[in-house]
Amino acid sequence: MKTIGLIGGMSWQSSKFYYEYLNQLIAEALGGSHSAKILMSSVDFAPIEQLSMADNWAEIGALMALEAKKLEAGGADMVILATNTIHLVADAIEKAISIPFLHIARATGDAIAEQKLKKIGLLGTRFTMEQDFYTQLLAKEFGLEVVIPDATSRSYLQQIIYDELVKGIFTEEAKEKSIAIINDLEEKGAEGIILGCTELPILIPDSAVVLPTFNTTLIHAKAAVKFALS
């Protein structure tokens, strides 16, 4: 079994699910008392949040590259980044290490392709929805048409993610408003919904939505386990 290098803490609310999923999936695959071989570097999210709000992605990229190099030096065979938004600096990570980096959008694209969907809705932070690091990968590599919420809804999602979800606050009001945003995307022709913030699957369970949803946290963990057992 290969060792999974996990950069977490962005936020720790979703990182705990990464740890749980990775171990559950290994146990299901191998049986007995098997668990995942994981090296985890969990960062302090507050300064990274401040840098993102200041659009200082170069500094975030340098920080993530440093964490990835630590994991490689510690014996990791691959690296995953336990967040959607910070994949904006995926190139900086990939250039810093000689081991594979498993991109969350690519893993998600594979999962969508398995269901043969062509038009997909995307929820996440405004960085994930509005910048092209995520949507362009899905369009170029998987031929997907990605639709995003309107400006008001994007602002709302940004607010609840940073003010509530990353702090472990999951309210019924936020859930209902997010489902309403999903319904709007369905009216725009979305055949499925990417929960493109690793905290969103905690807020919105599959049972709450008619459309198929793509839990990027679980999808990413499955891709990491597949690599670890290859």
N, CA, C and O of each residue as an XYZ file, in Angstrom:
920
protein
N       0.831     -1.192      0.000
C       0.000      0.000      0.000
C       0.873      1.252      0.000
O       1.830      1.350      0.769
N       0.539      2.208     -0.866
C       1.286      3.454     -0.909
C       0.815      4.401      0.201
O      -0.291      4.260      0.724
N       1.656      5.350      0.545
C       1.340      6.322      1.592
C       0.739      7.579      0.973
O       1.305      8.162      0.048
N      -0.413      7.985      1.494
C      -1.121      9.171      1.020
C      -0.646     10.387      1.808
O      -0.692     10.393      3.038
N      -0.195     11.403      1.104
C       0.160     12.665      1.742
C      -1.024     13.609      1.651
O      -1.504     13.898      0.554
N      -1.497     14.091      2.782
C      -2.719     14.894      2.844
C      -2.421     16.265      3.432
O      -1.977     16.376      4.575
N      -2.672     17.324      2.634
C      -2.576     18.685      3.153
C      -3.970     19.098      3.589
O      -4.868     19.249      2.760
N      -4.152     19.280      4.895
C      -5.476     19.554      5.439
C      -5.549     20.859      6.200
O      -4.629     21.677      6.165
N      -6.668     21.036      6.892
C      -6.876     22.218      7.713
C      -7.614     23.346      7.021
O      -7.747     24.434      7.580
N      -8.105     23.095      5.783
C      -8.709     24.190      5.009
C     -10.114     23.802      4.513
O     -10.344     23.726      3.306
N     -11.030     23.562      5.421
C     -10.957     23.683      6.860
C     -10.824     22.297      7.496
O     -10.919     21.267      6.829
N     -10.600     22.314      8.817
C     -10.485     21.028      9.507
C     -11.831     20.313      9.540
O     -11.881     19.102      9.756
N     -12.926     21.049      9.328
C     -14.245     20.411      9.294
C     -14.321     19.366      8.189
O     -14.852     18.275      8.396
N     -13.800     19.693      7.032
C     -13.813     18.721      5.941
C     -12.624     17.769      6.007
O     -12.719     16.627      5.557
N     -11.512     18.226      6.561
C     -10.328     17.362      6.649
C     -10.594     16.116      7.499
O     -10.045     15.046      7.237
N     -11.438     16.269      8.513
C     -11.739     15.099      9.351
C     -12.494     14.043      8.548
O     -12.362     12.846      8.801
N     -13.304     14.509      7.556
C     -14.002     13.547      6.707
C     -13.039     12.872      5.742
O     -13.198     11.690      5.439
N     -12.037     13.607      5.254
C     -11.002     12.975      4.434
C     -10.360     11.822      5.201
O     -10.223     10.720      4.669
N      -9.975     12.071      6.430
C      -9.305     11.031      7.222
C     -10.229      9.827      7.409
O      -9.807      8.677      7.290
N     -11.491     10.117      7.701
C     -12.466      9.044      7.904
C     -12.690      8.256      6.612
O     -12.652      7.026      6.614
N     -12.922      8.967      5.520
C     -13.179      8.293      4.247
C     -11.992      7.445      3.808
O     -12.174      6.303      3.386
N     -10.783      7.984      3.900
C      -9.602      7.244      3.462
C      -9.470      5.921      4.215
O      -9.189      4.883      3.616
N      -9.672      5.968      5.514
C      -9.556      4.752      6.306
C     -10.705      3.787      6.059
O     -10.492      2.576      5.992
N     -11.922      4.308      5.922
C     -13.065      3.449      5.637
C     -12.899      2.741      4.299
O     -13.176      1.547      4.182
N     -12.450      3.474      3.299
C     -12.314      2.899      1.966
C     -11.225      1.830      1.911
O     -11.383      0.807      1.244
N     -10.130      2.070      2.609
C      -9.079      1.042      2.677
C      -9.589     -0.191      3.402
O      -9.326     -1.315      2.974
N     -10.317      0.008      4.499
C     -10.864     -1.129      5.250
C     -11.834     -1.936      4.391
O     -11.836     -3.166      4.435
N     -12.660     -1.233      3.604
C     -13.602     -1.934      2.728
C     -12.875     -2.709      1.644
O     -13.292     -3.805      1.271
N     -11.791     -2.140      1.139
C     -11.061     -2.777      0.047
C     -10.243     -3.980      0.498
O     -10.167     -4.990     -0.202
N      -9.628     -3.861      1.680
C      -8.685     -4.888      2.125
C      -9.222     -5.771      3.241
O      -8.695     -6.858      3.477
N     -10.268     -5.313      3.932
C     -10.854     -6.117      4.995
C     -10.001     -6.163      6.253
O      -8.977     -5.488      6.360
N     -10.443     -6.963      7.184
C      -9.710     -7.145      8.428
C      -9.525     -5.843      9.182
O     -10.446     -5.033      9.275
N      -8.340     -5.648      9.716
C      -8.051     -4.442     10.496
C      -7.211     -3.442      9.701
O      -6.531     -2.598     10.285
N      -7.258     -3.535      8.378
C      -6.477     -2.621      7.542
C      -6.979     -1.187      7.676
O      -8.175     -0.942      7.830
N      -6.044     -0.255      7.613
C      -6.364      1.176      7.574
C      -5.375      1.855      6.639
O      -4.378      1.258      6.233
N      -5.659      3.104      6.302
C      -4.839      3.813      5.323
C      -3.512      4.260      5.908
O      -3.419      4.590      7.091
N      -2.484      4.267      5.064
C      -1.197      4.857      5.428
C      -1.239      6.317      5.012
O      -1.237      6.629      3.821
N      -1.279      7.215      5.995
C      -1.481      8.639      5.727
C      -0.421      9.466      6.441
O      -0.139      9.253      7.620
N       0.156     10.407      5.715
C       0.922     11.482      6.326
C       0.096     12.746      6.143
O      -0.266     13.096      5.020
N      -0.205     13.435      7.247
C      -1.069     14.613      7.151
C      -0.363     15.841      7.697
O       0.200     15.819      8.791
N      -0.402     16.909      6.919
C       0.075     18.205      7.381
C      -1.142     19.125      7.426
O      -1.692     19.489      6.386
N      -1.554     19.492      8.620
C      -2.753     20.310      8.792
C      -2.338     21.736      9.117
O      -1.717     21.997     10.148
N      -2.691     22.657      8.223
C      -2.232     24.035      8.346
C      -3.227     24.882      9.141
O      -4.373     24.487      9.353
N      -2.768     26.035      9.569
C      -3.624     27.038     10.211
C      -4.362     27.782      9.101
O      -3.730     28.427      8.264
N      -5.671     27.699      9.085
C      -6.442     28.245      7.979
C      -6.531     29.773      7.994
O      -6.645     30.393      6.936
N      -6.479     30.380      9.169
C      -6.715     31.824      9.271
C      -5.810     32.657      8.354
O      -6.328     33.491      7.611
N      -4.491     32.473      8.370
C      -3.657     33.281      7.464
C      -3.900     32.971      5.997
O      -3.762     33.854      5.151
N      -4.258     31.737      5.683
C      -4.545     31.380      4.292
C      -5.837     32.046      3.837
O      -5.936     32.521      2.706
N      -6.820     32.076      4.721
C      -8.072     32.777      4.415
C      -7.807     34.259      4.139
O      -8.347     34.832      3.193
N      -6.967     34.868      4.980
C      -6.649     36.290      4.800
C      -5.939     36.529      3.470
O      -6.228     37.504      2.775
N      -5.021     35.648      3.121
C      -4.302     35.782      1.855
C      -5.240     35.618      0.660
O      -5.094     36.310     -0.347
N      -6.201     34.703      0.773
C      -7.136     34.492     -0.333
C      -8.032     35.714     -0.520
O      -8.315     36.110     -1.651
N      -8.479     36.310      0.584
C      -9.316     37.506      0.480
C      -8.540     38.683     -0.114
O      -9.121     39.589     -0.711
N      -7.231     38.651      0.062
C      -6.374     39.696     -0.514
C      -5.900     39.338     -1.920
O      -5.117     40.074     -2.521
N      -6.381     38.196     -2.449
C      -5.975     37.690     -3.763
C      -4.468     37.502     -3.868
O      -3.883     37.692     -4.934
N      -3.845     37.126     -2.757
C      -2.402     36.866     -2.752
C      -2.171     35.365     -2.951
O      -1.742     34.653     -2.043
N      -2.468     34.921     -4.155
C      -2.377     33.487     -4.430
C      -0.931     33.021     -4.583
O      -0.641     31.840     -4.393
N      -0.035     33.919     -4.919
C       1.378     33.546     -5.022
C       1.909     33.083     -3.676
O       2.644     32.100     -3.594
N       1.532     33.800     -2.615
C       1.987     33.414     -1.274
C       1.329     32.114     -0.835
O       1.971     31.270     -0.210
N       0.047     31.949     -1.162
C      -0.628     30.689     -0.829
C       0.048     29.534     -1.562
O       0.262     28.466     -0.988
N       0.381     29.753     -2.833
C       1.063     28.709     -3.597
C       2.388     28.321     -2.974
O       2.733     27.141     -2.928
N       3.134     29.305     -2.494
C       4.418     29.018     -1.845
C       4.208     28.211     -0.567
O       4.969     27.286     -0.285
N       3.191     28.553      0.195
C       2.893     27.829      1.436
C       2.486     26.384      1.147
O       2.934     25.458      1.824
N       1.633     26.200      0.138
C       1.183     24.845     -0.197
C       2.328     24.003     -0.758
O       2.424     22.807     -0.479
N       3.191     24.634     -1.547
C       4.353     23.921     -2.087
C       5.251     23.433     -0.957
O       5.782     22.324     -1.008
N       5.415     24.271      0.059
C       6.239     23.893      1.204
C       5.644     22.693      1.933
O       6.363     21.767      2.306
N       4.324     22.714      2.135
C       3.673     21.587      2.821
C       3.801     20.309      1.995
O       4.036     19.232      2.544
N       3.647     20.428      0.688
C       3.767     19.250     -0.175
C       5.172     18.664     -0.120
O       5.342     17.445     -0.087
N       6.176     19.535     -0.111
C       7.561     19.062     -0.030
C       7.829     18.362      1.301
O       8.572     17.382      1.353
N       7.224     18.865      2.368
C       7.363     18.200      3.669
C       6.803     16.779      3.609
O       7.406     15.841      4.132
N       5.645     16.632      2.967
C       5.032     15.310      2.869
C       5.874     14.369      2.025
O       6.034     13.198      2.369
N       6.414     14.875      0.921
C       7.278     14.036      0.088
C       8.522     13.624      0.859
O       8.930     12.464      0.803
N       9.124     14.554      1.572
C      10.318     14.240      2.360
C      10.008     13.243      3.466
O      10.876     12.471      3.873
N       8.774     13.259      3.952
C       8.378     12.333      5.020
C       8.042     10.942      4.535
O       7.837     10.036      5.343
N       7.983     10.757      3.218
C       7.751      9.426      2.680
C       6.436      9.234      1.958
O       6.095      8.105      1.604
N       5.677     10.311      1.723
C       4.427     10.186      0.979
C       4.709      9.778     -0.465
O       5.698     10.208     -1.058
N       3.836      8.950     -1.020
C       3.961      8.511     -2.414
C       3.132      9.359     -3.361
O       3.305      9.279     -4.578
N       2.239     10.166     -2.823
C       1.412     11.071     -3.600
C       0.868     12.124     -2.651
O       0.943     11.968     -1.432
N       0.317     13.204     -3.215
C      -0.214     14.294     -2.392
C      -1.627     14.636     -2.840
O      -1.906     14.723     -4.036
N      -2.514     14.829     -1.870
C      -3.824     15.407     -2.150
C      -4.016     16.626     -1.254
O      -3.524     16.683     -0.127
N      -4.742     17.589     -1.789
C      -5.024     18.840     -1.104
C      -6.496     18.820     -0.700
O      -7.378     18.773     -1.558
N      -6.758     18.857      0.606
C      -8.111     18.625      1.134
C      -8.960     19.892      1.117
O      -9.443     20.344      2.154
N      -9.131     20.450     -0.062
C      -9.925     21.652     -0.278
C     -10.110     21.826     -1.771
O      -9.240     21.440     -2.552
N     -11.231     22.400     -2.181
C     -11.421     22.713     -3.596
C     -10.742     24.024     -3.970
O      -9.955     24.078     -4.915
N     -11.053     25.078     -3.226
C     -10.616     26.424     -3.596
C      -9.112     26.549     -3.763
O      -8.643     27.175     -4.713
N      -8.352     25.960     -2.847
C      -6.903     26.166     -2.869
C      -6.242     25.389     -4.009
O      -5.034     25.506     -4.219
N      -7.028     24.595     -4.749
C      -6.497     24.012     -5.982
C      -6.193     25.074     -7.023
O      -5.612     24.773     -8.065
N      -6.574     26.297     -6.755
C      -6.178     27.416     -7.609
C      -4.653     27.483     -7.742
O      -4.134     27.985     -8.739
N      -3.937     26.971     -6.729
C      -2.463     26.992     -6.768
C      -1.895     25.590     -7.005
O      -0.769     25.294     -6.605
N      -2.678     24.736     -7.655
C      -2.219     23.366     -7.917
C      -0.907     23.329     -8.690
O      -0.066     22.464     -8.446
N      -0.726     24.259     -9.618
C       0.515     24.269    -10.411
C       1.742     24.439     -9.520
O       2.776     23.813     -9.755
N       1.627     25.286     -8.498
C       2.763     25.511     -7.598
C       3.112     24.236     -6.836
O       4.284     23.951     -6.593
N       2.102     23.485     -6.468
C       2.337     22.225     -5.766
C       3.001     21.214     -6.693
O       3.989     20.578     -6.327
N       2.452     21.072     -7.887
C       2.975     20.089     -8.833
C       4.432     20.353     -9.195
O       5.216     19.420     -9.368
N       4.791     21.630     -9.309
C       6.169     21.981     -9.655
C       7.139     21.736     -8.503
O       8.344     21.600     -8.720
N       6.613     21.680     -7.275
C       7.481     21.578     -6.100
C       7.849     20.147     -5.735
O       8.790     19.923     -4.973
N       7.108     19.167     -6.278
C       7.315     17.778     -5.865
C       7.535     16.878     -7.065
O       7.183     17.224     -8.193
N       8.117     15.731     -6.811
C       8.359     14.763     -7.876
C       7.394     13.589     -7.807
O       7.442     12.702     -8.659
N       6.518     13.570     -6.805
C       5.509     12.525     -6.672
C       4.191     13.049     -7.241
O       4.022     14.259     -7.391
N       3.246     12.142     -7.562
C       1.986     12.595     -8.168
C       1.157     13.478     -7.233
O       1.159     13.305     -6.014
N       0.452     14.427     -7.848
C      -0.525     15.259     -7.165
C      -1.884     14.954     -7.784
O      -2.059     15.094     -8.995
N      -2.844     14.540     -6.967
C      -4.164     14.156     -7.466
C      -5.117     15.339     -7.361
O      -5.501     15.740     -6.263
N      -5.491     15.885     -8.489
C      -6.317     17.099     -8.552
C      -7.788     16.756     -8.298
O      -8.324     15.821     -8.894
N      -8.426     17.507     -7.422
C      -9.811     17.213     -7.037
C     -10.784     17.396     -8.206
O     -11.749     16.640     -8.322
N     -10.551     18.376     -9.065
C     -11.458     18.595    -10.193
C     -11.346     17.468    -11.208
O     -12.340     17.094    -11.831
N     -10.148     16.926    -11.380
C      -9.969     15.823    -12.321
C     -10.672     14.562    -11.799
O     -11.308     13.840    -12.567
N     -10.555     14.308    -10.509
C     -11.252     13.170     -9.920
C     -12.761     13.346    -10.054
O     -13.485     12.391    -10.335
N     -13.228     14.579     -9.849
C     -14.652     14.863     -9.969
C     -15.111     14.699    -11.417
O     -16.188     14.160    -11.671
N     -14.306     15.158    -12.355
C     -14.639     14.989    -13.767
C     -14.783     13.521    -14.147
O     -15.676     13.162    -14.915
N     -13.917     12.680    -13.618
C     -14.016     11.237    -13.871
C     -15.350     10.689    -13.354
O     -15.998      9.885    -14.024
N     -15.753     11.131    -12.161
C     -17.005     10.657    -11.564
C     -18.216     11.111    -12.384
O     -19.178     10.361    -12.552
N     -18.160     12.338    -12.890
C     -19.256     12.850    -13.716
C     -19.312     12.099    -15.043
O     -20.394     11.768    -15.528
N     -18.156     11.833    -15.624
C     -18.094     11.116    -16.904
C     -18.706      9.725    -16.783
O     -19.329      9.235    -17.726
N     -18.532      9.090    -15.629
C     -19.108      7.759    -15.419
C     -20.633      7.796    -15.519
O     -21.258      6.808    -15.904
N     -21.228      8.938    -15.171
C     -22.689      9.066    -15.254
C     -23.148      9.677    -16.580
O     -24.340      9.887    -16.801
N     -22.178      9.957    -17.458
C     -22.460     10.438    -18.811
C     -23.277     11.733    -18.825
O     -24.149     11.920    -19.674
N     -22.985     12.614    -17.884
C     -23.639     13.916    -17.863
C     -22.839     14.897    -18.709
O     -21.627     14.749    -18.864
N     -23.522     15.897    -19.254
C     -22.873     16.868    -20.131
C     -22.925     18.288    -19.584
O     -22.036     19.091    -19.869
N     -23.952     18.610    -18.804
C     -24.115     19.958    -18.265
C     -24.220     19.868    -16.756
O     -25.111     19.207    -16.223
N     -23.310     20.532    -16.075
C     -23.174     20.335    -14.631
C     -23.181     21.684    -13.910
O     -22.574     22.649    -14.374
N     -23.871     21.737    -12.778
C     -23.860     22.926    -11.941
C     -22.727     22.862    -10.935
O     -22.356     21.781    -10.476
N     -22.180     24.013    -10.593
C     -21.048     24.080     -9.663
C     -21.356     25.052     -8.537
O     -21.664     26.220     -8.774
N     -21.268     24.550     -7.301
C     -21.368     25.378     -6.108
C     -20.024     25.372     -5.403
O     -19.329     24.356     -5.388
N     -19.657     26.509     -4.819
C     -18.403     26.590     -4.078
C     -18.145     28.020     -3.652
O     -19.063     28.839     -3.618
N     -16.909     28.319     -3.329
C     -16.543     29.703     -3.042
C     -16.571     30.492     -4.345
O     -16.623     29.914     -5.430
N     -16.535     31.815     -4.229
C     -16.533     32.620     -5.464
C     -15.272     32.369     -6.275
O     -15.284     32.500     -7.499
N     -14.175     32.005     -5.598
C     -12.930     31.711     -6.314
C     -13.114     30.479     -7.202
O     -12.700     30.465     -8.361
N     -13.735     29.457     -6.640
C     -13.951     28.221     -7.389
C     -14.940     28.425     -8.521
O     -14.747     27.895     -9.615
N     -15.994     29.182     -8.274
C     -17.028     29.376     -9.288
C     -16.612     30.357    -10.373
O     -16.929     30.151    -11.544
N     -15.907     31.419    -10.002
C     -15.669     32.516    -10.938
C     -14.335     32.427    -11.674
O     -14.221     32.912    -12.800
N     -13.330     31.818    -11.058
C     -12.044     31.689    -11.751
C     -12.033     30.392    -12.559
O     -12.871     29.516    -12.346
N     -11.087     30.274    -13.481
C     -11.181     29.184    -14.461
C     -10.371     27.940    -14.119
O     -10.361     26.993    -14.904
N      -9.696     27.910    -12.980
C      -8.842     26.761    -12.672
C      -9.647     25.466    -12.547
O      -9.112     24.382    -12.781
N     -10.896     25.569    -12.189
C     -11.763     24.408    -11.991
C     -12.624     24.151    -13.227
O     -12.658     23.044    -13.763
N     -13.324     25.213    -13.666
C     -14.263     25.047    -14.775
C     -13.558     24.715    -16.086
O     -14.069     23.929    -16.883
N     -12.384     25.313    -16.314
C     -11.665     25.046    -17.561
C     -11.148     23.624    -17.627
O     -11.154     23.011    -18.694
N     -10.700     23.091    -16.497
C     -10.257     21.699    -16.479
C     -11.420     20.780    -16.858
O     -11.257     19.859    -17.658
N     -12.592     21.039    -16.277
C     -13.758     20.203    -16.577
C     -14.188     20.342    -18.033
O     -14.606     19.368    -18.659
N     -14.083     21.552    -18.565
C     -14.476     21.777    -19.951
C     -13.483     21.145    -20.930
O     -13.884     20.468    -21.877
N     -12.186     21.369    -20.699
C     -11.172     20.919    -21.647
C     -10.960     19.407    -21.601
O     -10.835     18.764    -22.643
N     -10.921     18.839    -20.390
C     -10.587     17.414    -20.277
C     -11.801     16.497    -20.344
O     -11.676     15.319    -20.679
N     -12.992     17.043    -20.023
C     -14.174     16.175    -19.960
C     -15.325     16.663    -20.835
O     -16.379     16.029    -20.884
N     -15.130     17.778    -21.521
C     -16.163     18.278    -22.410
C     -17.428     18.729    -21.708
O     -18.506     18.714    -22.303
N     -17.314     19.128    -20.458
C     -18.485     19.499    -19.680
C     -18.829     20.978    -19.855
O     -17.949     21.835    -19.930
N     -20.118     21.247    -19.917
C     -20.602     22.622    -19.831
C     -20.927     22.890    -18.369
O     -21.775     22.213    -17.789
N     -20.262     23.870    -17.769
C     -20.424     24.159    -16.342
C     -21.258     25.422    -16.178
O     -20.955     26.463    -16.761
N     -22.312     25.314    -15.375
C     -23.146     26.480    -15.078
C     -22.978     26.830    -13.601
O     -22.887     25.953    -12.743
N     -22.939     28.127    -13.329
C     -22.748     28.593    -11.951
C     -23.923     29.480    -11.539
O     -24.637     29.986    -12.405
N     -24.136     29.677    -10.253
C     -25.235     30.526     -9.777
C     -25.053     31.983    -10.200
O     -23.974     32.397    -10.623
N     -26.141     32.749    -10.072
C     -26.064     34.174    -10.372
C     -25.216     34.886     -9.310
O     -24.824     34.287     -8.309
N     -24.940     36.175     -9.546
C     -24.018     36.921     -8.680
C     -24.488     36.973     -7.224
O     -23.683     36.842     -6.302
N     -25.777     37.161     -7.028
C     -26.306     37.223     -5.658
C     -26.107     35.894     -4.944
O     -25.712     35.860     -3.778
N     -26.376     34.820     -5.635
C     -26.214     33.488     -5.040
C     -24.748     33.167     -4.790
O     -24.411     32.527     -3.794
N     -23.876     33.609     -5.690
C     -22.442     33.381     -5.485
C     -21.960     34.108     -4.230
O     -21.176     33.568     -3.449
N     -22.437     35.334     -4.049
C     -22.065     36.101     -2.852
C     -22.583     35.424     -1.591
O     -21.900     35.401     -0.567
N     -23.784     34.875     -1.667
C     -24.355     34.192     -0.505
C     -23.530     32.948     -0.148
O     -23.213     32.720      1.020
N     -23.191     32.160     -1.151
C     -22.400     30.963     -0.893
C     -21.039     31.311     -0.300
O     -20.570     30.651      0.627
N     -20.415     32.344     -0.839
C     -19.133     32.801     -0.299
C     -19.269     33.147      1.183
O     -18.421     32.784      1.998
N     -20.340     33.849      1.512
C     -20.543     34.297      2.891
C     -20.753     33.125      3.841
O     -20.135     33.073      4.904
N     -21.620     32.181      3.469
C     -21.892     31.087      4.417
C     -20.701     30.141      4.539
O     -20.475     29.568      5.605
N     -19.942     29.973      3.464
C     -18.785     29.081      3.534
C     -17.757     29.621      4.531
O     -17.268     28.885      5.388
N     -17.434     30.906      4.413
C     -16.383     31.461      5.264
C     -16.880     31.868      6.656
O     -16.123     31.805      7.625
N     -18.143     32.284      6.760
C     -18.651     32.731      8.054
C     -19.278     31.611      8.879
O     -19.407     31.720     10.099
N     -19.668     30.527      8.195
C     -20.375     29.464      8.900
C     -19.726     28.082      8.721
O     -19.278     27.471      9.691
N     -19.683     27.606      7.490
C     -19.324     26.202      7.273
C     -17.925     25.859      7.762
O     -17.734     24.829      8.408
N     -16.938     26.711      7.461
C     -15.566     26.389      7.885
C     -15.424     26.450      9.405
O     -14.442     25.961      9.964
N     -16.408     27.052     10.066
C     -16.396     27.131     11.534
C     -17.281     26.062     12.174
O     -17.487     26.060     13.388
N     -17.800     25.162     11.351
C     -18.613     24.071     11.871
C     -20.053     24.457     12.149
O     -20.739     23.776     12.911
N     -20.528     25.553     11.538
C     -21.904     25.998     11.726
C     -22.714     25.590     10.495
O     -22.453     26.070      9.392
N     -23.686     24.715     10.680
C     -24.499     24.202      9.585
C     -25.967     24.389      9.961
O     -26.512     23.618     10.751
N     -26.601     25.405      9.400
C     -27.963     25.752      9.785
C     -28.974     25.261      8.754
O     -28.642     25.022      7.593
N     -30.210     25.120      9.209
C     -31.284     24.729      8.301
C     -31.541     25.821      7.267
O     -31.878     25.528      6.120
N     -31.384     27.073      7.674
C     -31.583     28.184      6.742
C     -30.578     28.124      5.599
O     -30.946     28.282      4.435
N     -29.310     27.897      5.929
C     -28.277     27.806      4.893
C     -28.540     26.625      3.967
O     -28.338     26.712      2.756
N     -28.990     25.530      4.547
C     -29.311     24.340      3.748
C     -30.433     24.647      2.758
O     -30.323     24.325      1.575
N     -31.518     25.273      3.242
C     -32.666     25.556      2.387
C     -32.310     26.539      1.275
O     -32.734     26.368      0.132
N     -31.528     27.570      1.610
C     -31.136     28.544      0.591
C     -30.211     27.916     -0.444
O     -30.297     28.235     -1.630
N     -29.334     27.031     -0.005
C     -28.430     26.362     -0.942
C     -29.205     25.430     -1.870
O     -28.891     25.329     -3.056
N     -30.206     24.758     -1.336
C     -31.044     23.897     -2.176
C     -31.816     24.726     -3.197
O     -32.015     24.295     -4.333
N     -32.249     25.916     -2.787
C     -32.928     26.808     -3.732
C     -31.989     27.219     -4.868
O     -32.415     27.324     -6.019
N     -30.727     27.448     -4.550
C     -29.729     27.779     -5.576
C     -29.552     26.599     -6.532
O     -29.436     26.781     -7.744
N     -29.531     25.403     -5.978
C     -29.425     24.197     -6.809
C     -30.631     24.083     -7.736
O     -30.485     23.741     -8.909
N     -31.819     24.368     -7.212
C     -33.024     24.312     -8.048
C     -32.946     25.303     -9.204
O     -33.402     25.013    -10.310
N     -32.366     26.474     -8.943
C     -32.182     27.463    -10.014
C     -31.244     26.925    -11.097
O     -31.479     27.131    -12.287
N     -30.190     26.240    -10.678
C     -29.255     25.666    -11.652
C     -29.920     24.559    -12.459
O     -29.625     24.386    -13.642
N     -30.815     23.811    -11.823
C     -31.561     22.777    -12.558
C     -32.418     23.428    -13.647
O     -32.533     22.891    -14.749
N     -33.020     24.583    -13.342
C     -33.820     25.301    -14.333
C     -32.967     25.787    -15.497
O     -33.463     25.971    -16.609
N     -31.667     25.995    -15.230
C     -30.739     26.407    -16.293
C     -30.231     25.213    -17.106
O     -29.435     25.377    -18.030
N     -30.697     24.017    -16.754
C     -30.332     22.832    -17.516
C     -29.306     21.931    -16.878
O     -28.889     20.954    -17.499
N     -28.877     22.222    -15.650
C     -27.885     21.369    -14.981
C     -28.452     19.965    -14.769
O     -29.575     19.796    -14.295
N     -27.653     18.971    -15.129
C     -28.060     17.570    -14.974
C     -27.549     16.973    -13.663
O     -27.963     15.885    -13.263
N     -26.659     17.686    -13.011
C     -26.093     17.250    -11.741
C     -25.423     18.447    -11.092
O     -25.273     19.497    -11.717
N     -25.020     18.288     -9.833
C     -24.450     19.398     -9.080
C     -23.135     18.977     -8.422
O     -23.082     17.990     -7.688
N     -22.081     19.738     -8.695
C     -20.814     19.542     -7.992
C     -20.869     20.334     -6.688
O     -21.039     21.553     -6.703
N     -20.725     19.646     -5.577
C     -20.589     20.332     -4.290
C     -19.109     20.669     -4.153
O     -18.337     19.964     -3.504
N     -18.746     21.789     -4.800
C     -17.346     22.138     -5.005
C     -16.709     22.926     -3.880
O     -15.791     23.715     -4.104
N     -17.185     22.717     -2.702
C     -16.537     23.167     -1.473
C     -16.596     21.958     -0.563
O     -17.663     21.365     -0.405
N     -15.489     21.579      0.037
C     -15.453     20.308      0.763
C     -16.330     20.296      2.009
O     -16.537     19.237      2.601
N     -16.859     21.472      2.426
C     -17.814     21.500      3.540
C     -19.268     21.352      3.079
O     -20.134     20.994      3.877
N     -19.536     21.623      1.808
C     -20.930     21.611      1.339
C     -21.627     20.258      1.485
O     -22.816     20.239      1.804
N     -20.950     19.123      1.270
C     -21.654     17.848      1.467
C     -22.118     17.632      2.915
O     -23.043     16.857      3.157
N     -21.484     18.309      3.872
C     -21.939     18.220      5.263
C     -23.272     18.949      5.400
O     -24.156     18.506      6.133
N     -23.414     20.071      4.690
C     -24.635     20.879      4.740
C     -25.764     20.268      3.927
O     -26.919     20.288      4.352
N     -25.437     19.723      2.758
C     -26.459     19.265      1.814
C     -26.313     17.760      1.574
O     -25.487     17.354      0.756
N     -27.083     16.934      2.256
C     -27.009     15.488      2.011
C     -27.643     15.128      0.672
O     -28.472     15.874      0.151
N     -27.252     13.988      0.121
C     -27.800     13.540     -1.164
C     -29.323     13.510     -1.147
O     -29.968     13.846     -2.140
N     -29.890     13.109     -0.025
C     -31.339     12.933      0.078
C     -32.109     14.247     -0.047
O     -33.318     14.240     -0.278
N     -31.409     15.377      0.106
C     -32.084     16.679      0.076
C     -32.234     17.228     -1.335
O     -32.901     18.243     -1.533
N     -31.623     16.571     -2.321
C     -31.578     17.101     -3.691
C     -32.037     16.030     -4.669
O     -31.671     14.861     -4.542
N     -32.846     16.440     -5.651
C     -33.329     15.498     -6.660
C     -32.222     15.151     -7.649
O     -32.046     13.984     -8.000
N     -31.478     16.156     -8.100
C     -30.389     15.919     -9.042
C     -29.269     15.107     -8.397
O     -29.091     15.160     -7.180
N     -28.515     14.360     -9.195
C     -27.325     13.711     -8.637
C     -26.320     14.767     -8.179
O     -26.057     15.736     -8.891
N     -25.766     14.572     -6.992
C     -24.749     15.497     -6.482
C     -23.408     14.778     -6.423
O     -23.337     13.556     -6.293
N     -22.356     15.570     -6.523
C     -21.007     15.020     -6.532
C     -20.258     15.560     -5.322
O     -19.840     16.717     -5.278
N     -20.106     14.675     -4.348
C     -19.415     14.977     -3.090
C     -17.917     14.944     -3.374
O     -17.309     13.874     -3.411
N     -17.330     16.109     -3.572
C     -15.932     16.163     -3.997
C     -14.983     15.600     -2.947
O     -13.920     15.083     -3.290
N     -15.352     15.693     -1.681
C     -14.509     15.140     -0.620
C     -14.399     13.624     -0.764
O     -13.302     13.066     -0.754
N     -15.546     12.969     -0.898
C     -15.563     11.513     -1.034
C     -14.941     11.073     -2.355
O     -14.189     10.099     -2.392
N     -15.246     11.774     -3.426
C     -14.683     11.440     -4.737
C     -13.161     11.525     -4.708
O     -12.475     10.644     -5.227
N     -12.641     12.580     -4.105
C     -11.190     12.772     -4.011
C     -10.550     11.665     -3.179
O      -9.493     11.142     -3.533
N     -11.196     11.317     -2.078
C     -10.687     10.244     -1.220
C     -10.656      8.911     -1.969
O      -9.707      8.140     -1.827
N     -11.687      8.642     -2.763
C     -11.722      7.401     -3.540
C     -10.573      7.362     -4.546
O      -9.957      6.316     -4.751
N     -10.288      8.500     -5.170
C      -9.186      8.550     -6.133
C      -7.851      8.296     -5.435
O      -6.981      7.613     -5.975
N      -7.699      8.842     -4.251
C      -6.455      8.642     -3.497
C      -6.286      7.178     -3.097
O      -5.188      6.628     -3.181
N      -7.356      6.567     -2.672
C      -7.292      5.145     -2.275
C      -7.004      4.251     -3.492
O      -6.235      3.294     -3.402
N      -7.625      4.575     -4.615
C      -7.347      3.813     -5.839
C      -5.862      3.872     -6.169
O      -5.261      2.861     -6.531
N      -5.269      5.062     -6.043
C      -3.836      5.210     -6.304
C      -3.024      4.437     -5.271
O      -2.060      3.753     -5.614
N      -3.420      4.551     -4.003
C      -2.663      3.911     -2.922
C      -2.629      2.395     -3.077
O      -1.666      1.745     -2.672
N      -3.679      1.838     -3.662
C      -3.759      0.379     -3.811
C      -3.313     -0.105     -5.184
O      -3.325     -1.305     -5.458
N      -2.920      0.823     -6.045
C      -2.522      0.437     -7.410
C      -1.137     -0.185     -7.413
O      -0.636     -0.571     -8.469
